[in-house]
Amino acid sequence: MENNIYKYRVLLKMSQEELAKKCHVSRQTINAIENNKYNPSLKLAFNLSDVLNTSVDDLFIRENVNRSD
């Protein structure tokens, strides 16, 4: 799953380490999420959105979603 975490983190002038501390995870976890190597739990996704002052929908880009209208 792709994401916009890097974009929002940079807008807030926050380092990976600062974001990690605020979300109670390691810097390596933030790095892996930003590089699309790890999908966060739902709880962590909401924590990230809270810390980055945005919605989960704005942070994460769903791929191949088939919706019936």
N, CA, C and O atoms as a Maestro MAE file, in Angstrom:
{
 s_m_m2io_version
 :::
 2.0.0
}

f_m_ct {
 s_m_title
 :::
 protein
 m_atom[276] {
  # First column is atom index #
  i_m_mmod_type
  r_m_x_coord
  r_m_y_coord
  r_m_z_coord
  i_m_residue_number
  s_m_chain_name
  s_m_pdb_residue_name
  s_m_pdb_atom_name
  i_m_atomic_number
  :::
  1 25 0.845 -1.169 0.000 1 A "MET " " N  " 7
  2 3 0.000 0.000 0.000 1 A "MET " " CA " 6
  3 2 0.895 1.239 0.000 1 A "MET " " C  " 6
  4 15 1.791 1.373 0.834 1 A "MET " " O  " 8
  5 25 0.643 2.123 -0.929 2 A "GLU " " N  " 7
  6 3 1.415 3.360 -0.995 2 A "GLU " " CA " 6
  7 2 0.866 4.363 0.020 2 A "GLU " " C  " 6
  8 15 -0.272 4.255 0.476 2 A "GLU " " O  " 8
  9 25 1.714 5.345 0.362 3 A "ASN " " N  " 7
  10 3 1.284 6.313 1.360 3 A "ASN " " CA " 6
  11 2 1.924 7.675 1.118 3 A "ASN " " C  " 6
  12 15 2.860 7.820 0.331 3 A "ASN " " O  " 8
  13 25 1.386 8.666 1.820 4 A "ASN " " N  " 7
  14 3 1.863 10.049 1.754 4 A "ASN " " CA " 6
  15 2 2.500 10.495 3.067 4 A "ASN " " C  " 6
  16 15 2.555 11.692 3.349 4 A "ASN " " O  " 8
  17 25 2.973 9.565 3.856 5 A "ILE " " N  " 7
  18 3 3.521 9.912 5.168 5 A "ILE " " CA " 6
  19 2 4.721 10.843 5.037 5 A "ILE " " C  " 6
  20 15 4.823 11.829 5.767 5 A "ILE " " O  " 8
  21 25 5.618 10.542 4.125 6 A "TYR " " N  " 7
  22 3 6.800 11.397 3.937 6 A "TYR " " CA " 6
  23 2 6.374 12.834 3.648 6 A "TYR " " C  " 6
  24 15 6.899 13.774 4.243 6 A "TYR " " O  " 8
  25 25 5.424 12.998 2.736 7 A "LYS " " N  " 7
  26 3 4.958 14.333 2.350 7 A "LYS " " CA " 6
  27 2 4.433 15.115 3.548 7 A "LYS " " C  " 6
  28 15 4.807 16.270 3.749 7 A "LYS " " O  " 8
  29 25 3.568 14.489 4.345 8 A "TYR " " N  " 7
  30 3 2.992 15.180 5.500 8 A "TYR " " CA " 6
  31 2 4.040 15.410 6.587 8 A "TYR " " C  " 6
  32 15 4.016 16.440 7.262 8 A "TYR " " O  " 8
  33 25 4.948 14.470 6.758 9 A "ARG " " N  " 7
  34 3 6.003 14.616 7.765 9 A "ARG " " CA " 6
  35 2 6.904 15.797 7.429 9 A "ARG " " C  " 6
  36 15 7.254 16.587 8.307 9 A "ARG " " O  " 8
  37 25 7.280 15.918 6.152 10 A "VAL " " N  " 7
  38 3 8.141 17.025 5.714 10 A "VAL " " CA " 6
  39 2 7.412 18.360 5.838 10 A "VAL " " C  " 6
  40 15 8.014 19.362 6.225 10 A "VAL " " O  " 8
  41 25 6.128 18.378 5.513 11 A "LEU " " N  " 7
  42 3 5.347 19.614 5.661 11 A "LEU " " CA " 6
  43 2 5.368 20.122 7.102 11 A "LEU " " C  " 6
  44 15 5.348 21.329 7.344 11 A "LEU " " O  " 8
  45 25 5.407 19.200 8.042 12 A "LEU " " N  " 7
  46 3 5.434 19.571 9.465 12 A "LEU " " CA " 6
  47 2 6.862 19.706 9.995 12 A "LEU " " C  " 6
  48 15 7.071 19.933 11.187 12 A "LEU " " O  " 8
  49 25 7.841 19.565 9.097 13 A "LYS " " N  " 7
  50 3 9.262 19.683 9.470 13 A "LYS " " CA " 6
  51 2 9.611 18.740 10.615 13 A "LYS " " C  " 6
  52 15 10.262 19.122 11.588 13 A "LYS " " O  " 8
  53 25 9.162 17.510 10.470 14 A "MET " " N  " 7
  54 3 9.344 16.496 11.498 14 A "MET " " CA " 6
  55 2 10.280 15.407 10.973 14 A "MET " " C  " 6
  56 15 10.156 14.979 9.826 14 A "MET " " O  " 8
  57 25 11.197 14.968 11.794 15 A "SER " " N  " 7
  58 3 12.093 13.877 11.402 15 A "SER " " CA " 6
  59 2 11.377 12.535 11.587 15 A "SER " " C  " 6
  60 15 10.342 12.453 12.249 15 A "SER " " O  " 8
  61 25 11.945 11.493 10.993 16 A "GLN " " N  " 7
  62 3 11.391 10.157 11.206 16 A "GLN " " CA " 6
  63 2 11.442 9.802 12.687 16 A "GLN " " C  " 6
  64 15 10.516 9.190 13.220 16 A "GLN " " O  " 8
  65 25 12.524 10.189 13.345 17 A "GLU " " N  " 7
  66 3 12.685 9.896 14.773 17 A "GLU " " CA " 6
  67 2 11.595 10.578 15.592 17 A "GLU " " C  " 6
  68 15 11.024 9.959 16.490 17 A "GLU " " O  " 8
  69 25 11.298 11.835 15.300 18 A "GLU " " N  " 7
  70 3 10.255 12.560 16.036 18 A "GLU " " CA " 6
  71 2 8.891 11.909 15.824 18 A "GLU " " C  " 6
  72 15 8.131 11.724 16.774 18 A "GLU " " O  " 8
  73 25 8.589 11.566 14.583 19 A "LEU " " N  " 7
  74 3 7.314 10.918 14.289 19 A "LEU " " CA " 6
  75 2 7.230 9.569 14.994 19 A "LEU " " C  " 6
  76 15 6.194 9.220 15.560 19 A "LEU " " O  " 8
  77 25 8.312 8.825 14.957 20 A "ALA " " N  " 7
  78 3 8.346 7.516 15.612 20 A "ALA " " CA " 6
  79 2 8.067 7.640 17.106 20 A "ALA " " C  " 6
  80 15 7.274 6.875 17.655 20 A "ALA " " O  " 8
  81 25 8.709 8.593 17.760 21 A "LYS " " N  " 7
  82 3 8.505 8.779 19.203 21 A "LYS " " CA " 6
  83 2 7.063 9.137 19.520 21 A "LYS " " C  " 6
  84 15 6.493 8.635 20.488 21 A "LYS " " O  " 8
  85 25 6.475 10.000 18.708 22 A "LYS " " N  " 7
  86 3 5.087 10.415 18.949 22 A "LYS " " CA " 6
  87 2 4.102 9.273 18.718 22 A "LYS " " C  " 6
  88 15 3.012 9.256 19.290 22 A "LYS " " O  " 8
  89 25 4.497 8.313 17.868 23 A "CYS " " N  " 7
  90 3 3.631 7.164 17.570 23 A "CYS " " CA " 6
  91 2 4.023 5.911 18.352 23 A "CYS " " C  " 6
  92 15 3.392 4.864 18.209 23 A "CYS " " O  " 8
  93 25 5.069 6.022 19.181 24 A "HIS " " N  " 7
  94 3 5.524 4.915 20.024 24 A "HIS " " CA " 6
  95 2 5.986 3.701 19.205 24 A "HIS " " C  " 6
  96 15 5.686 2.554 19.538 24 A "HIS " " O  " 8
  97 25 6.721 3.990 18.130 25 A "VAL " " N  " 7
  98 3 7.329 2.940 17.309 25 A "VAL " " CA " 6
  99 2 8.783 3.337 17.044 25 A "VAL " " C  " 6
  100 15 9.221 4.417 17.441 25 A "VAL " " O  " 8
  101 25 9.514 2.467 16.380 26 A "SER " " N  " 7
  102 3 10.915 2.774 16.069 26 A "SER " " CA " 6
  103 2 11.013 3.623 14.794 26 A "SER " " C  " 6
  104 15 10.089 3.659 13.981 26 A "SER " " O  " 8
  105 25 12.142 4.297 14.646 27 A "ARG " " N  " 7
  106 3 12.397 5.053 13.421 27 A "ARG " " CA " 6
  107 2 12.419 4.116 12.230 27 A "ARG " " C  " 6
  108 15 11.995 4.488 11.136 27 A "ARG " " O  " 8
  109 25 12.916 2.890 12.436 28 A "GLN " " N  " 7
  110 3 12.960 1.908 11.357 28 A "GLN " " CA " 6
  111 2 11.560 1.542 10.869 28 A "GLN " " C  " 6
  112 15 11.358 1.283 9.683 28 A "GLN " " O  " 8
  113 25 10.604 1.522 11.780 29 A "THR " " N  " 7
  114 3 9.215 1.248 11.388 29 A "THR " " CA " 6
  115 2 8.693 2.355 10.492 29 A "THR " " C  " 6
  116 15 8.065 2.082 9.470 29 A "THR " " O  " 8
  117 25 8.943 3.596 10.864 30 A "ILE " " N  " 7
  118 3 8.501 4.729 10.040 30 A "ILE " " CA " 6
  119 2 9.169 4.667 8.677 30 A "ILE " " C  " 6
  120 15 8.521 4.883 7.653 30 A "ILE " " O  " 8
  121 25 10.454 4.374 8.661 31 A "ASN " " N  " 7
  122 3 11.187 4.265 7.401 31 A "ASN " " CA " 6
  123 2 10.591 3.177 6.523 31 A "ASN " " C  " 6
  124 15 10.401 3.388 5.325 31 A "ASN " " O  " 8
  125 25 10.295 2.022 7.093 32 A "ALA " " N  " 7
  126 3 9.728 0.911 6.324 32 A "ALA " " CA " 6
  127 2 8.344 1.261 5.772 32 A "ALA " " C  " 6
  128 15 8.016 0.898 4.642 32 A "ALA " " O  " 8
  129 25 7.540 1.962 6.563 33 A "ILE " " N  " 7
  130 3 6.209 2.367 6.092 33 A "ILE " " CA " 6
  131 2 6.348 3.367 4.949 33 A "ILE " " C  " 6
  132 15 5.686 3.229 3.920 33 A "ILE " " O  " 8
  133 25 7.210 4.379 5.123 34 A "GLU " " N  " 7
  134 3 7.394 5.385 4.073 34 A "GLU " " CA " 6
  135 2 7.891 4.770 2.766 34 A "GLU " " C  " 6
  136 15 7.566 5.255 1.682 34 A "GLU " " O  " 8
  137 25 8.676 3.707 2.873 35 A "ASN " " N  " 7
  138 3 9.230 3.055 1.683 35 A "ASN " " CA " 6
  139 2 8.380 1.887 1.193 35 A "ASN " " C  " 6
  140 15 8.837 1.066 0.397 35 A "ASN " " O  " 8
  141 25 7.140 1.822 1.675 36 A "ASN " " N  " 7
  142 3 6.170 0.810 1.249 36 A "ASN " " CA " 6
  143 2 6.670 -0.616 1.448 36 A "ASN " " C  " 6
  144 15 6.371 -1.505 0.651 36 A "ASN " " O  " 8
  145 25 7.436 -0.827 2.521 37 A "LYS " " N  " 7
  146 3 7.936 -2.160 2.836 37 A "LYS " " CA " 6
  147 2 7.183 -2.776 4.013 37 A "LYS " " C  " 6
  148 15 7.399 -3.938 4.358 37 A "LYS " " O  " 8
  149 25 6.308 -1.996 4.619 38 A "TYR " " N  " 7
  150 3 5.558 -2.466 5.784 38 A "TYR " " CA " 6
  151 2 4.227 -1.735 5.826 38 A "TYR " " C  " 6
  152 15 4.181 -0.511 5.703 38 A "TYR " " O  " 8
  153 25 3.150 -2.481 5.998 39 A "ASN " " N  " 7
  154 3 1.830 -1.888 6.163 39 A "ASN " " CA " 6
  155 2 1.513 -1.807 7.649 39 A "ASN " " C  " 6
  156 15 1.534 -2.827 8.338 39 A "ASN " " O  " 8
  157 25 1.221 -0.618 8.153 40 A "PRO " " N  " 7
  158 3 0.969 -0.474 9.592 40 A "PRO " " CA " 6
  159 2 -0.363 -1.081 10.005 40 A "PRO " " C  " 6
  160 15 -1.268 -1.270 9.193 40 A "PRO " " O  " 8
  161 25 -0.450 -1.377 11.285 41 A "SER " " N  " 7
  162 3 -1.726 -1.818 11.844 41 A "SER " " CA " 6
  163 2 -2.721 -0.665 11.746 41 A "SER " " C  " 6
  164 15 -2.337 0.482 11.520 41 A "SER " " O  " 8
  165 25 -3.973 -0.977 11.915 42 A "LEU " " N  " 7
  166 3 -5.010 0.057 11.884 42 A "LEU " " CA " 6
  167 2 -4.780 1.068 13.003 42 A "LEU " " C  " 6
  168 15 -4.946 2.270 12.796 42 A "LEU " " O  " 8
  169 25 -4.401 0.593 14.176 43 A "LYS " " N  " 7
  170 3 -4.128 1.483 15.308 43 A "LYS " " CA " 6
  171 2 -2.993 2.443 14.974 43 A "LYS " " C  " 6
  172 15 -3.100 3.639 15.244 43 A "LYS " " O  " 8
  173 25 -1.904 1.938 14.390 44 A "LEU " " N  " 7
  174 3 -0.780 2.792 14.031 44 A "LEU " " CA " 6
  175 2 -1.168 3.760 12.916 44 A "LEU " " C  " 6
  176 15 -0.734 4.912 12.926 44 A "LEU " " O  " 8
  177 25 -1.966 3.317 11.967 45 A "ALA " " N  " 7
  178 3 -2.416 4.202 10.886 45 A "ALA " " CA " 6
  179 2 -3.184 5.394 11.455 45 A "ALA " " C  " 6
  180 15 -2.989 6.527 11.016 45 A "ALA " " O  " 8
  181 25 -4.058 5.139 12.432 46 A "PHE " " N  " 7
  182 3 -4.800 6.238 13.056 46 A "PHE " " CA " 6
  183 2 -3.878 7.129 13.884 46 A "PHE " " C  " 6
  184 15 -4.055 8.347 13.907 46 A "PHE " " O  " 8
  185 25 -2.894 6.535 14.565 47 A "ASN " " N  " 7
  186 3 -1.929 7.344 15.319 47 A "ASN " " CA " 6
  187 2 -1.155 8.253 14.370 47 A "ASN " " C  " 6
  188 15 -0.969 9.436 14.655 47 A "ASN " " O  " 8
  189 25 -0.707 7.710 13.255 48 A "LEU " " N  " 7
  190 3 0.020 8.507 12.268 48 A "LEU " " CA " 6
  191 2 -0.840 9.659 11.764 48 A "LEU " " C  " 6
  192 15 -0.371 10.793 11.665 48 A "LEU " " O  " 8
  193 25 -2.086 9.370 11.449 49 A "SER " " N  " 7
  194 3 -2.963 10.427 10.931 49 A "SER " " CA " 6
  195 2 -3.195 11.511 11.985 49 A "SER " " C  " 6
  196 15 -3.257 12.694 11.650 49 A "SER " " O  " 8
  197 25 -3.323 11.122 13.240 50 A "ASP " " N  " 7
  198 3 -3.506 12.107 14.312 50 A "ASP " " CA " 6
  199 2 -2.272 12.992 14.450 50 A "ASP " " C  " 6
  200 15 -2.387 14.216 14.506 50 A "ASP " " O  " 8
  201 25 -1.101 12.379 14.505 51 A "VAL " " N  " 7
  202 3 0.143 13.130 14.685 51 A "VAL " " CA " 6
  203 2 0.412 14.036 13.487 51 A "VAL " " C  " 6
  204 15 0.916 15.148 13.646 51 A "VAL " " O  " 8
  205 25 0.075 13.563 12.290 52 A "LEU " " N  " 7
  206 3 0.338 14.332 11.073 52 A "LEU " " CA " 6
  207 2 -0.826 15.254 10.694 52 A "LEU " " C  " 6
  208 15 -0.802 15.881 9.634 52 A "LEU " " O  " 8
  209 25 -1.827 15.335 11.545 53 A "ASN " " N  " 7
  210 3 -2.965 16.248 11.361 53 A "ASN " " CA " 6
  211 2 -3.672 16.070 10.021 53 A "ASN " " C  " 6
  212 15 -3.954 17.040 9.318 53 A "ASN " " O  " 8
  213 25 -3.948 14.834 9.689 54 A "THR " " N  " 7
  214 3 -4.675 14.541 8.460 54 A "THR " " CA " 6
  215 2 -5.509 13.284 8.668 54 A "THR " " C  " 6
  216 15 -5.510 12.708 9.756 54 A "THR " " O  " 8
  217 25 -6.204 12.869 7.647 55 A "SER " " N  " 7
  218 3 -7.030 11.662 7.759 55 A "SER " " CA " 6
  219 2 -6.261 10.436 7.269 55 A "SER " " C  " 6
  220 15 -5.284 10.551 6.530 55 A "SER " " O  " 8
  221 25 -6.716 9.283 7.690 56 A "VAL " " N  " 7
  222 3 -6.133 8.028 7.213 56 A "VAL " " CA " 6
  223 2 -6.293 7.940 5.695 56 A "VAL " " C  " 6
  224 15 -5.397 7.459 5.001 56 A "VAL " " O  " 8
  225 25 -7.423 8.399 5.186 57 A "ASP " " N  " 7
  226 3 -7.661 8.373 3.736 57 A "ASP " " CA " 6
  227 2 -6.648 9.223 2.972 57 A "ASP " " C  " 6
  228 15 -6.264 8.873 1.856 57 A "ASP " " O  " 8
  229 25 -6.214 10.333 3.564 58 A "ASP " " N  " 7
  230 3 -5.220 11.174 2.901 58 A "ASP " " CA " 6
  231 2 -3.812 10.586 3.009 58 A "ASP " " C  " 6
  232 15 -2.965 10.839 2.152 58 A "ASP " " O  " 8
  233 25 -3.565 9.815 4.043 59 A "LEU " " N  " 7
  234 3 -2.228 9.233 4.230 59 A "LEU " " CA " 6
  235 2 -1.978 8.006 3.357 59 A "LEU " " C  " 6
  236 15 -0.876 7.812 2.844 59 A "LEU " " O  " 8
  237 25 -3.006 7.187 3.195 60 A "PHE " " N  " 7
  238 3 -2.820 5.910 2.511 60 A "PHE " " CA " 6
  239 2 -3.605 5.837 1.212 60 A "PHE " " C  " 6
  240 15 -4.756 6.266 1.133 60 A "PHE " " O  " 8
  241 25 -2.957 5.286 0.198 61 A "ILE " " N  " 7
  242 3 -3.526 5.177 -1.146 61 A "ILE " " CA " 6
  243 2 -3.880 3.718 -1.397 61 A "ILE " " C  " 6
  244 15 -3.003 2.861 -1.514 61 A "ILE " " O  " 8
  245 25 -5.157 3.457 -1.477 62 A "ARG " " N  " 7
  246 3 -5.591 2.079 -1.733 62 A "ARG " " CA " 6
  247 2 -5.402 1.756 -3.205 62 A "ARG " " C  " 6
  248 15 -5.656 2.586 -4.077 62 A "ARG " " O  " 8
  249 25 -4.959 0.552 -3.463 63 A "GLU " " N  " 7
  250 3 -4.716 0.114 -4.832 63 A "GLU " " CA " 6
  251 2 -5.778 -0.894 -5.244 63 A "GLU " " C  " 6
  252 15 -6.258 -1.679 -4.425 63 A "GLU " " O  " 8
  253 25 -6.137 -0.863 -6.515 64 A "ASN " " N  " 7
  254 3 -7.041 -1.848 -7.101 64 A "ASN " " CA " 6
  255 2 -8.334 -2.028 -6.313 64 A "ASN " " C  " 6
  256 15 -8.722 -3.146 -5.976 64 A "ASN " " O  " 8
  257 25 -8.980 -0.928 -6.032 65 A "VAL " " N  " 7
  258 3 -10.254 -0.985 -5.318 65 A "VAL " " CA " 6
  259 2 -11.367 -0.952 -6.346 65 A "VAL " " C  " 6
  260 15 -11.510 0.017 -7.091 65 A "VAL " " O  " 8
  261 25 -12.148 -2.009 -6.383 66 A "ASN " " N  " 7
  262 3 -13.294 -2.074 -7.283 66 A "ASN " " CA " 6
  263 2 -14.531 -1.673 -6.506 66 A "ASN " " C  " 6
  264 15 -14.930 -2.349 -5.557 66 A "ASN " " O  " 8
  265 25 -15.122 -0.588 -6.909 67 A "ARG " " N  " 7
  266 3 -16.337 -0.117 -6.245 67 A "ARG " " CA " 6
  267 2 -17.499 -0.219 -7.222 67 A "ARG " " C  " 6
  268 15 -17.374 0.106 -8.402 67 A "ARG " " O  " 8
  269 25 -18.616 -0.672 -6.710 68 A "SER " " N  " 7
  270 3 -19.808 -0.656 -7.550 68 A "SER " " CA " 6
  271 2 -20.631 0.571 -7.194 68 A "SER " " C  " 6
  272 15 -20.965 0.801 -6.031 68 A "SER " " O  " 8
  273 25 -20.943 1.336 -8.193 69 A "ASP " " N  " 7
  274 3 -21.685 2.589 -7.969 69 A "ASP " " CA " 6
  275 2 -23.163 2.372 -8.063 69 A "ASP " " C  " 6
  276 15 -23.937 3.315 -7.903 69 A "ASP " " O  " 8
  :::
 }
 m_bond[275] {
  # First column is bond index #
  i_m_from
  i_m_to
  i_m_order
  :::
  1 1 2 1
  2 2 3 1
  3 3 4 2
  4 3 5 1
  5 5 6 1
  6 6 7 1
  7 7 8 2
  8 7 9 1
  9 9 10 1
  10 10 11 1
  11 11 12 2
  12 11 13 1
  13 13 14 1
  14 14 15 1
  15 15 16 2
  16 15 17 1
  17 17 18 1
  18 18 19 1
  19 19 20 2
  20 19 21 1
  21 21 22 1
  22 22 23 1
  23 23 24 2
  24 23 25 1
  25 25 26 1
  26 26 27 1
  27 27 28 2
  28 27 29 1
  29 29 30 1
  30 30 31 1
  31 31 32 2
  32 31 33 1
  33 33 34 1
  34 34 35 1
  35 35 36 2
  36 35 37 1
  37 37 38 1
  38 38 39 1
  39 39 40 2
  40 39 41 1
  41 41 42 1
  42 42 43 1
  43 43 44 2
  44 43 45 1
  45 45 46 1
  46 46 47 1
  47 47 48 2
  48 47 49 1
  49 49 50 1
  50 50 51 1
  51 51 52 2
  52 51 53 1
  53 53 54 1
  54 54 55 1
  55 55 56 2
  56 55 57 1
  57 57 58 1
  58 58 59 1
  59 59 60 2
  60 59 61 1
  61 61 62 1
  62 62 63 1
  63 63 64 2
  64 63 65 1
  65 65 66 1
  66 66 67 1
  67 67 68 2
  68 67 69 1
  69 69 70 1
  70 70 71 1
  71 71 72 2
  72 71 73 1
  73 73 74 1
  74 74 75 1
  75 75 76 2
  76 75 77 1
  77 77 78 1
  78 78 79 1
  79 79 80 2
  80 79 81 1
  81 81 82 1
  82 82 83 1
  83 83 84 2
  84 83 85 1
  85 85 86 1
  86 86 87 1
  87 87 88 2
  88 87 89 1
  89 89 90 1
  90 90 91 1
  91 91 92 2
  92 91 93 1
  93 93 94 1
  94 94 95 1
  95 95 96 2
  96 95 97 1
  97 97 98 1
  98 98 99 1
  99 99 100 2
  100 99 101 1
  101 101 102 1
  102 102 103 1
  103 103 104 2
  104 103 105 1
  105 105 106 1
  106 106 107 1
  107 107 108 2
  108 107 109 1
  109 109 110 1
  110 110 111 1
  111 111 112 2
  112 111 113 1
  113 113 114 1
  114 114 115 1
  115 115 116 2
  116 115 117 1
  117 117 118 1
  118 118 119 1
  119 119 120 2
  120 119 121 1
  121 121 122 1
  122 122 123 1
  123 123 124 2
  124 123 125 1
  125 125 126 1
  126 126 127 1
  127 127 128 2
  128 127 129 1
  129 129 130 1
  130 130 131 1
  131 131 132 2
  132 131 133 1
  133 133 134 1
  134 134 135 1
  135 135 136 2
  136 135 137 1
  137 137 138 1
  138 138 139 1
  139 139 140 2
  140 139 141 1
  141 141 142 1
  142 142 143 1
  143 143 144 2
  144 143 145 1
  145 145 146 1
  146 146 147 1
  147 147 148 2
  148 147 149 1
  149 149 150 1
  150 150 151 1
  151 151 152 2
  152 151 153 1
  153 153 154 1
  154 154 155 1
  155 155 156 2
  156 155 157 1
  157 157 158 1
  158 158 159 1
  159 159 160 2
  160 159 161 1
  161 161 162 1
  162 162 163 1
  163 163 164 2
  164 163 165 1
  165 165 166 1
  166 166 167 1
  167 167 168 2
  168 167 169 1
  169 169 170 1
  170 170 171 1
  171 171 172 2
  172 171 173 1
  173 173 174 1
  174 174 175 1
  175 175 176 2
  176 175 177 1
  177 177 178 1
  178 178 179 1
  179 179 180 2
  180 179 181 1
  181 181 182 1
  182 182 183 1
  183 183 184 2
  184 183 185 1
  185 185 186 1
  186 186 187 1
  187 187 188 2
  188 187 189 1
  189 189 190 1
  190 190 191 1
  191 191 192 2
  192 191 193 1
  193 193 194 1
  194 194 195 1
  195 195 196 2
  196 195 197 1
  197 197 198 1
  198 198 199 1
  199 199 200 2
  200 199 201 1
  201 201 202 1
  202 202 203 1
  203 203 204 2
  204 203 205 1
  205 205 206 1
  206 206 207 1
  207 207 208 2
  208 207 209 1
  209 209 210 1
  210 210 211 1
  211 211 212 2
  212 211 213 1
  213 213 214 1
  214 214 215 1
  215 215 216 2
  216 215 217 1
  217 217 218 1
  218 218 219 1
  219 219 220 2
  220 219 221 1
  221 221 222 1
  222 222 223 1
  223 223 224 2
  224 223 225 1
  225 225 226 1
  226 226 227 1
  227 227 228 2
  228 227 229 1
  229 229 230 1
  230 230 231 1
  231 231 232 2
  232 231 233 1
  233 233 234 1
  234 234 235 1
  235 235 236 2
  236 235 237 1
  237 237 238 1
  238 238 239 1
  239 239 240 2
  240 239 241 1
  241 241 242 1
  242 242 243 1
  243 243 244 2
  244 243 245 1
  245 245 246 1
  246 246 247 1
  247 247 248 2
  248 247 249 1
  249 249 250 1
  250 250 251 1
  251 251 252 2
  252 251 253 1
  253 253 254 1
  254 254 255 1
  255 255 256 2
  256 255 257 1
  257 257 258 1
  258 258 259 1
  259 259 260 2
  260 259 261 1
  261 261 262 1
  262 262 263 1
  263 263 264 2
  264 263 265 1
  265 265 266 1
  266 266 267 1
  267 267 268 2
  268 267 269 1
  269 269 270 1
  270 270 271 1
  271 271 272 2
  272 271 273 1
  273 273 274 1
  274 274 275 1
  275 275 276 2
  :::
 }
}
